[in-house]
C-alpha cells in the first residue's frame, strides 16, 4: 500500500478502488473515468457477456491475474505482465507472439489440425492478452503504448479466427465487439 501511495504522489500511476479495495471482476462504478469515456458499450462492462473481454471465465481470470500481478509489481512496466501471460497461457516464447500469428492461412491450418487446441492456443491466449491489456485501461485509465501492438495482434487474430468459424451463431456480434476494442485501443 505504501508503494502504491508513493507512485500516486509521483503521478506514475493512477490507481482506482480495484487495487485498494481488492474488488473482484469488472465493475463500471469502480473503473477509471477515462475507460468509461472510451468504452461506454455495455458488453465491455459485463461480467457475464462471453462476447466481451471480461465476461468469460478466461477474461475474468486474466483481469484478476493482472490485478494481482499489478499489486505485487506496482512499478514494473505492464509489458512484463503481458510477457508472463503469453508464456504461461500460450506455453510459448514471447517472441513467437508476433504478426505471423495473424496469417489467415496459418489460422485455418490450425483449425483443420485435429491435434491443435485452438480453444487454448488461440481463444484463451488472445482473450487473456486482451483482458490483461484492457484491464490496465479499466484500472489506470490508459494502456502503455508498448503493449498496444501485442493487444492488436490478439484482436486481429480473434477477428480472423471468428471469421473462420462460419457456424458460430454469435460470430458477427463478437467481431462487432472486437471492432469496438480496436477503436478504443487506438485512443487508449
Phi and psi in degrees as a GROMACS rama.xvg file:
@    title "Ramachandran Plot"
@    xaxis  label "Phi"
@    yaxis  label "Psi"
@TYPE xy
-63.7353  -40.5707  UNK-2
-63.279  -43.8741  UNK-3
-60.2721  -46.2046  UNK-4
-62.1671  -40.3872  UNK-5
-62.8584  -44.9461  UNK-6
-64.4011  -36.8192  UNK-7
-64.4017  -42.6908  UNK-8
-64.409  -37.7087  UNK-9
-78.2315  -2.87978  UNK-10
63.883  25.6941  UNK-11
-79.6753  -35.6516  UNK-12
-142.583  146.019  UNK-13
-111.587  109.1  UNK-14
-97.4905  145.502  UNK-15
-104.216  -172.998  UNK-16
-59.0619  -18.9942  UNK-17
-56.846  -50.2153  UNK-18
-70.1893  -44.5934  UNK-19
-75.7113  -40.7545  UNK-20
-92.5368  -3.32923  UNK-21
53.5483  40.9186  UNK-22
-67.8908  151.476  UNK-23
-112.238  140.733  UNK-24
83.2853  174.695  UNK-25
-81.095  136.221  UNK-26
-150.594  108.648  UNK-27
-59.8698  -29.7411  UNK-28
-68.9795  -22.1924  UNK-29
-105.47  1.61168  UNK-30
-78.8469  158.796  UNK-31
-64.2591  139.823  UNK-32
-58.2783  -37.3209  UNK-33
-65.05  -38.4415  UNK-34
-63.2971  -42.1526  UNK-35
-64.1719  -36.7771  UNK-36
-71.959  -38.732  UNK-37
-72.9481  -34.533  UNK-38
-134.251  83.1939  UNK-39
-80.9173  -10.1971  UNK-40
-60.3052  135.958  UNK-41
-61.1699  -39.0868  UNK-42
-56.7413  -35.0556  UNK-43
-63.7393  -34.2239  UNK-44
-95.5887  5.01726  UNK-45
-88.3588  135.769  UNK-46
-93.4628  1.08781  UNK-47
-124.588  -11.9361  UNK-48
-80.8877  105.134  UNK-49
-69.4513  -6.02728  UNK-50
-92.641  2.44513  UNK-51
-105.851  167.48  UNK-52
-68.0809  -23.171  UNK-53
-117.027  1.8905  UNK-54
-85.4044  -18.5774  UNK-55
-88.6533  163.366  UNK-56
-59.0688  -39.9253  UNK-57
-64.4805  -44.2949  UNK-58
-69.0065  -39.3305  UNK-59
-63.7902  -43.4553  UNK-60
-63.7864  -42.7277  UNK-61
-62.5826  -39.9031  UNK-62
-63.1386  -45.3119  UNK-63
-62.5371  -41.0575  UNK-64
-67.533  -39.2374  UNK-65
-59.588  -46.4056  UNK-66
-64.7544  -39.7453  UNK-67
-65.0948  -44.7702  UNK-68
-61.8368  -45.078  UNK-69
-62.9089  -38.8409  UNK-70
-62.8396  -38.5299  UNK-71
-81.8506  -18.3698  UNK-72
-134.57  58.4972  UNK-73
-63.8354  -24.897  UNK-74
-105.473  1.7385  UNK-75
-84.9426  137.691  UNK-76
-57.634  139.516  UNK-77
-67.4764  -14.6704  UNK-78
-55.3315  -36.5673  UNK-79
-62.4528  -34.7716  UNK-80
-68.9429  -40.3245  UNK-81
-64.5557  -39.409  UNK-82
-61.2468  -46.3463  UNK-83
-60.382  -41.4727  UNK-84
-64.7854  -48.6081  UNK-85
-64.8349  -45.2647  UNK-86
-69.8167  -32.942  UNK-87
-78.8889  -53.9235  UNK-88
-74.0485  -42.0255  UNK-89
-85.9729  -11.1789  UNK-90
49.412  49.0431  UNK-91
-144.607  163.668  UNK-92
-72.2037  145.052  UNK-93
-56.8172  -39.0165  UNK-94
-62.5197  -20.5205  UNK-95
-78.5627  -15.2288  UNK-96
-87.7248  84.8988  UNK-97
-139.872  -176.946  UNK-98
-60.8158  -20.4014  UNK-99
-62.2508  -24.4624  UNK-100
-69.4149  -16.3258  UNK-101
-94.3487  10.5933  UNK-102
-75.0245  120.445  UNK-103
-56.4841  -43.2894  UNK-104
-65.3758  -37.6079  UNK-105
-63.7743  -45.2355  UNK-106
-64.9038  -42.0651  UNK-107
-60.3822  -43.9663  UNK-108
-60.8008  -41.345  UNK-109
-64.668  -40.7057  UNK-110
-65.3196  -31.3578  UNK-111
-82.8215  -13.9714  UNK-112
-84.1212  110.511  UNK-113
-64.1118  -17.8969  UNK-114
-91.932  -6.46043  UNK-115
-93.2352  126.771  UNK-116
-92.7028  88.3052  UNK-117
-67.8655  -27.5395  UNK-118
-61.6124  -39.2077  UNK-119
-81.9944  -52.86  UNK-120
-89.8013  -5.21896  UNK-121
-118.022  -65.8546  UNK-122
-63.0457  -58.7805  UNK-123
-61.7904  -42.5383  UNK-124
-63.0724  -49.7689  UNK-125
-65.9774  -42.584  UNK-126
-67.243  -30.0106  UNK-127
-66.9719  -40.2836  UNK-128
-66.2841  -46.2418  UNK-129
-61.5576  -46.8532  UNK-130
-68.1147  -35.5109  UNK-131
-64.8095  -48.5033  UNK-132
-63.4384  -45.9889  UNK-133
-76.5852  -19.1744  UNK-134
-61.2922  -38.2824  UNK-135
-63.615  -41.4581  UNK-136
-61.1521  -45.6606  UNK-137
-60.664  -43.8897  UNK-138
-87.3138  -32.6419  UNK-139
-117.942  -11.1698  UNK-140
88.5933  2.99772  UNK-141
-157.232  168.55  UNK-142
-120.241  128.324  UNK-143
-55.2192  130.681  UNK-144
-53.3278  -36.8608  UNK-145
-64.7402  -21.1968  UNK-146
-84.6964  -18.7003  UNK-147
-62.9542  -39.9409  UNK-148
-65.2242  -36.2059  UNK-149
-66.5726  -45.1313  UNK-150
-65.667  -36.6709  UNK-151
-62.0345  -39.9868  UNK-152
-58.3606  -45.2824  UNK-153
-62.7099  -44.7464  UNK-154
-63.7883  -47.8154  UNK-155
-61.5598  -42.101  UNK-156
-67.8007  -37.2456  UNK-157
-63.3932  -37.4788  UNK-158
-63.7665  -48.8769  UNK-159
-64.7508  -45.3335  UNK-160
-55.7894  -44.4248  UNK-161
-66.6573  -42.018  UNK-162
-60.2172  -30.3974  UNK-163
-85.1811  2.84999  UNK-164
-112.985  71.4915  UNK-165
-64.5668  -19.5333  UNK-166
-87.0083  -3.08894  UNK-167
-77.9805  115.672  UNK-168
-62.3469  -26.8529  UNK-169
-102.787  11.1653  UNK-170
-59.2961  -45.6761  UNK-171
-64.3546  -40.7909  UNK-172
-64.8391  -42.3883  UNK-173
-61.8904  -44.4667  UNK-174
-62.6015  -39.6611  UNK-175
-59.2705  -41.9155  UNK-176
-65.1468  -40.5204  UNK-177
-63.6457  -33.4289  UNK-178
-67.1872  -34.4725  UNK-179
-63.4919  -44.0943  UNK-180
-63.1542  -38.425  UNK-181
-56.7742  -49.4161  UNK-182
-61.2919  -47.5204  UNK-183
-65.6395  -35.383  UNK-184
-61.2048  -38.2824  UNK-185
-66.1924  -31.3943  UNK-186
-93.2301  -18.033  UNK-187
